[in-house]
Amino acid sequence: MDFKNQKAIYLQIAEHICDEILSGRYPEDSKLPSVREYAAQAEVNVNTVARSFEWLQMHEIVTVRRGLGNFVASGAVCEIEAIRKQEFFNEQLPELFQSMQTLGITLDEVVNQYNTYYQSK
């Protein structure tokens, strides 16, 4: 994995696992690699991955089945989407609004660009 400086590594690993869940690599109710396996794969300390899994458990994305390991929770995809949507509204959207205001871009211009973008796909 290629880590960025602005966010804690355990959160970046949690985001990566969420990406893998959203992409279908780990469907809901499927078993995840062990903490040790994931640490070796990501080339990080086991404690860092354990912290990532704790964060995922706290957000009901991963569940622990005693003696079996970590599994993707039922409803994990919806939970990930809800978390990311909230992050978008709280972090990215205010930055976009600030840029729009600075550059004098109207909401109508953005809507037109949005429609053009999706018509071309």
N, C-alpha and C positions, 0 to 999 in steps of 0.2 A: 504494500500500500504506500501511496505517496501522501505524507501528512502535511498539513498547512499549519503555520505558526499561530494563527489567530483563534484557534479553537482547541480545546483540550483533546488529547489523543483518544481518550476513552469515548468521548462524544463522537469523534470522527469514525471510530470503529463501529459504534452503535448506528450511526447514519449509514455506514456501508452495509451493515447487516440488514437494515431497513430497506436499502436499495435492492439487496438480494431477495428479500421477501417480496417486494413489489414487482420485481422482474420475473418471479415465479421459480427462481432457483430453489427457494425454500417455501413451499406452499404451506398454508395454514395446517396445523396439526402434524407437520413433519418434524423430524428430529434434526437439531442443529449439531454442528461439530462440538466436541467438548471444548471447555475453556482452554485446555492445554493444546489441543489441535489448532484451534483458532489463533492462539498466541504464536505458535510455530509458523502458521501460514502468514500471519501479518507481521512476523518478525518483531514482536513486542513482548514485554514482560507479562507473565501470566496474570499478575495482579491488575494490570491495566485492562485486560480482556474481562476479568472477573467483574471489574467495576462497570464495564460496558453492559454486561449481562444483567447486573443489578439494576442499572438504569432502564434497560429494556423490560425487566420484570416489573419495576415500579410503574411503568407506563402501560402495562398489560399487553405487551407485544410478545413477550416470551413467558412461558410457564415452566416450572421445574416439576418433573415427575420423579419423585424420590426413587433412587436406585436406577433410573433409566436415563436421566440427563435433561437437557434443555430442549423444549419444543416450541415451535411457533404457535402462539395462542390463536384460538378461534376468534375471528374479528380483528386480527392484527392489521390487516390491510386497511380497514376503515379507521383504526386507531392511528396508524402512521399517516394516512391522508389528513386526518383531523389535526394532528400535531403540525404537520408541514403547512397546512393551510393557515393555521394560527401564526406560525413563524413568518409566513409570507405577509400576512396582514400587519404583524407587529414590527417586522424588520425591513423587508424589501419594499413594501408599498410606500411607507413614509419617505424612503430615499428616492423612489420614483417620483412621488409628488413634489419633493424638493427640487429635483432636476427639471421637472416640467415647469415649475414656477420660475426657476432661474432662466430657462430657455424660452419662456413664453409659449409653451406648447399647451394647446387646449385639449380638453377631454375628447372633443369631437375628432381632432386630429389623431389621437391615440386610437379611438374606435375605428376610424377609417384604415389606419395602418394594421390594426388587428384583423379586420375583415379582409383586407388585401392579402395578408400573410396566410390566413386559413383558406382563402379561395385558391391560392397558388399550390396548395398541397393536395 
